[in-house]
């Protein structure tokens, strides 16, 4: 199963950056690959969200469970239904000199075992680019850049 990890240092307080990450419905405002996100269920420390995104211009839809650990701060997400067989990972927020290191991990499986050897390297590159784009959007939002 392909795994992707990307990180960026954002000039901002870890709790403020984490609060922005928890506001998933705002992602389309500053993340170019995210078309729409809707919270369909909310309880303390948990949401279920519907996602509509584009990966290399191709539409992707899924529903995920998001678990929030405000004491760390940390978000764990996992697909509960959608286009991939498996899609889960973590948002990790660490204080560093000058701000917050945000690390986004993605563990996914296409669900096409016969073609996995051929498709996984391409899919991994696409997911890596998308992950870096999301982090870039968050950095620009927090740091006030267009």
N, C-alpha and C positions, 0 to 999 in steps of 0.2 A: 504494500500500500504506500503510495507516495506521501511524503511529508514535506511541508514547506515551513520555513521560519524566516521572518523578516523583523527588523527592529529599526527604530529611529529615536533620536533624542529630540525632545520637544521642550522649548523654553517655556515651561509652565509648571505650576504646582501639581504634584501627583494627584491630589484629590480633585482638582479642577479638571485635569485631563481625563481622569477616570469618570467624572460626572458627565463629560461630553460623550465618552464612549458608551455610557449607560443610556444616553438619549438617542437610541438607534433610529427613531423616526426622523431625526434631523439629518442623518447621513446623506440623503440625496442632495441636500443643500451644498455640500462641500466634497462629496466623493463622486467623481464622474461616472464610475461604473455601476453605482447603485441607483436604480430607477425609483423604487418605492419600498418602504418598510412600514408595516402596520402591526402594532401590538394588539394581539387578539385575546390575550389573557395575561393578567398581572396579579401576582401575589407577593408577599414579602420575600425578597431575595430571588425572585424568579419571574421570567416572562416567557410567553410563547409569542414568536414574531413570524409574520409572513414576509418573505423577501422576494423582490423582483430585481434582478441585476443583469448586467451584460458581461460576458466573458468573451473578449475579442469580438464584440458586436453581436454575439449570439445570446438570445434570452435564456436566462436561468431562473427557475422558481423553486422555492423550498420553504418549509416551515421549520423553525428551530426552537429549541428550548435553551434559554439563557439563564445561567445561574450566577448570581452576584455575591461576591464575598467582599463586603465593604471594609473589613478589617485588614485586608492584605494590601492594596486593592487588586481584585482579580475577577475576570469573567470567564466562565467555561461555557461553551456552546456546543450543541449537537443537533444535527438534523433529525427531525422526527418524521418528515415526509418530504419528498421532492425528487429532483432529477438525478441525483447520485445515489449509489448504494450506501455510501458512508461519507459524512462530512461533519467534522467536529474539530475543536481546537480550543485555544485559550488566548485571552488578552491579558498580558502581564504588565504592571505599571511599577517601575522601580525608581526611587529618587536617585539622581546622580548630580554631580556638579553642574550647575547651570540649568537644571530642569528635571525632566522625567524621561527615562528610557521606556518606550512602549514596544513590547514584543508581541507579535501576532503569529500564532502557530496554526497550521491547517493540516489535518490528517484526513485524507479522502480516498475513496475507492470508486472507480467508474462503474463497476458492476458488469464488466464485459471481460471475463477471464481469458477467453480465447485471444483477445487482441491487447491484453494488458501490456505485454512486453513492448509492443509497437506504440501504443497510445499513451502509456503512463509518462514517458519522458516529455512528450509534447504537452500533455495536460499539466504536468508539474511546472513547466515553464509559464504556461498561461496563468495558473493559480499564483505563482510567485509574482508575476507582473501585476496581477490584480491586488494581491496583498500589499505590495509596495505602493501601489496607487492609493489604496485606502489609507495607509499610514501617512503618505504625503499630503493627502487632503486634510487629515486631522492636524498635522503639523501646521499647515498653512492657515487653518481655521483658528487654532490656538494662538499662533504668533502674529495673526492679523495681516497675513499676506494674501494677495488675490489668487 
